[in-house]
Amino acid sequence: MLIQPGPLLSKIDSPADLKELDQAQLVAVCDELRQFIVDNVSVYGGHFGASLGVVELTVALHYIFDTPKDQLVWDVGHQAYGHKILTGRRDNFHTNRIYKGLSGFPKRKESDYDTFGVGHSSTSISAALGMAMANQYKKDDRQHIAIIGDGAMTGGLAFEGMNHAGVSNSNLIIILNDNCMSIDPNVGALKDYLTDVTTSGTYNRVKDDVWKLLSKFSKFGKSAQEVVSKVENSIKSLLLKQSNLFESLNLRYFGPVDGHDVHHLTNVLNDLKNIPGPKILHCVTVKGKGYKPAEEGNATKWHAPGKFDKVTGEVFKKIPDAPQPPKYQDVFGHTLVELAEENDKIMGITPAMPSGSSMNIMMKAMPDRAFDVGIAEQHAVTFSAGLATQGLIPFCNIYSTFMQRAFDQVVHDVCTQNLTVNFCLDRAGFAGADGPTHHGAYDIAYMRCIPNMIVAAPMNEAELRNLMYTAQLPREGQAFTIRYPRGQGVMPEWRTDMQKVAIGTGRKISDGEDVAILTLGHIGNYAIDAKAALSDEGLVPAHYDMRFVKPLDEELLHDIFRNFKKVITVEDGCIMGGFGSAVLEFMAENGYSAQVVRLGIPDDFIEHGTQEQLHAECGFDAEHITLKVREMVGAKTPSNTSAN
């Protein structure tokens, strides 16, 4: 079912079409754009609240600026649905986040209007500043606008960018979309500061009156502009009873303004583009604006609700016929509380993902022992290191893709100092519809290369519990990484008794002959399915769950290479430097000779789709494992079997 746009929106194929409208028509355009997003997401799914909150801002930006010559940089990409719809992708928007369809985030190769790709947050200011400085060097007078919001201002990179921008004299506008939310509610001192600014009634009343007067003065030359700047700064400091954070970084501060008043936004943006130097516009918005259940209900729920009834607000959920396995993240959350109840040294840390990682379970049960540190992965790791120096046992839960941002801290602040920090990497492997910016493809390779690091992956929920139990036991000076995928496990009855796992030990799942299949983590369940399919053909490969990639179970590997000349390794991580590479290194170092085939994520950035679609595309699902076994033993593929 294709969603039909409203009469004005149906004629907007580019920002040039938007500019043909009278300013008085922009309110109607915003209404139609908001409804189009609601209609599409309710039917097809996707992110929701963030884009609804910036509808007016999106329309105003494309109405005032000459995009794509003037360059918009969105941060984070959750905000950009309206931007995509207004820039020629309206008729394909129903393919958003679907395999082979539009990306859910800005993507440079998708459109000239997407000037900078974004999936992680807090990048817009640095990127837009780089663009501005490049065009200043080239004597190009185009505008550069960074739209930062949805919690991204809590990331350290945003402050690094502002610190540089303040001394750059660049043609840069920073728009702070202040809705007090990322996926979960924002935390920290910056959130409190912005709340103080936006709730200062005196400042907001005086600001509106003074703005018009100052804008008139600014037309009378440099000396008048200097006076305006001093008066403006004095008013802000006096009425807010403190120095302005952004002005102290040498950024001209304007606002706060109503981010849902499209007429006022167009007037303000039109003024700002004629003011030289770096500046910041503080817009106050409501996440989910215009859809009552999202405005009044659980904002976290409406960040990405899935398919829903747009009239009632009921989110559609499949009701299974039988008990289902839990999500790995929920097993982590509940198990952490179980362990913490028995061990008072355990602490939980997450960077702005309490609901996504299920750290919120511990935050509710033990609020003094679980911390949301904001979108600040580097801080999360070093904060965890600080806890560990005092004899506590931190479980630092970070999505695999976001852990990449804190690699230096893992090396220097944790492992170099022999600190026993536990890293639980959620969303390891393919993240699904979020695409390449969110795939956890590289953690096996980048963690196994660090000294003083243990790296493991559970094949099921019981193994995750056992590894977490093991990680909280005393050990000497090593960090411990446990990686697990997005989505469900395989055990409806998952609350098993926890047992210690000997570090660096794997296990034989089943005996076999001719071929040994070595797997790491949840993906090993594909090998079980493959072996079941092959048994009907008289093929019986052996299957080993290696469990640890560092340290490897060398005793088990010696046994494997003494008995098998054909070996398949399977992992849901990058082949380059990953689990299969570790096995090849062992084989070479110990003088074995065998045919080893590695299945995993190839040396490429894989686009979005369901996890099953991407596993098949990369050739390590159950069907491709069966094909590889047949190929290695020279067996024919049954005529009724095929793989893409």
VENDAMO-V383445 format. One record per helix or strand of 2 or more residues. SS is the DSSP state (A for helix, B for strand). FROM is the first residue (numbers start at 1). TO is the last residue. If there is no record, write none. Layout:
[[SS	FROM	TO] [SS	FROM	TO]]
This chain:
[[A	9	11] [A	15	19] [A	23	44] [A	49	53] [A	55	64] [B	71	75] [A	77	79] [A	81	89] [A	93	95] [A	124	137] [B	144	149] [A	152	154] [A	156	165] [B	172	178] [A	189	198] [A	201	220] [A	222	240] [A	245	248] [B	252	258] [A	262	272] [B	279	284] [A	292	296] [A	301	303] [A	328	342] [B	346	350] [A	354	357] [A	360	365] [B	370	372] [A	377	389] [B	393	399] [A	400	415] [B	422	426] [B	428	429] [A	432	434] [A	443	448] [B	453	457] [A	461	471] [B	479	483] [B	507	510] [B	516	519] [A	521	535] [B	542	545] [B	548	550] [A	554	563] [B	566	574] [A	579	589] [B	595	601] [A	611	618] [A	622	633]]
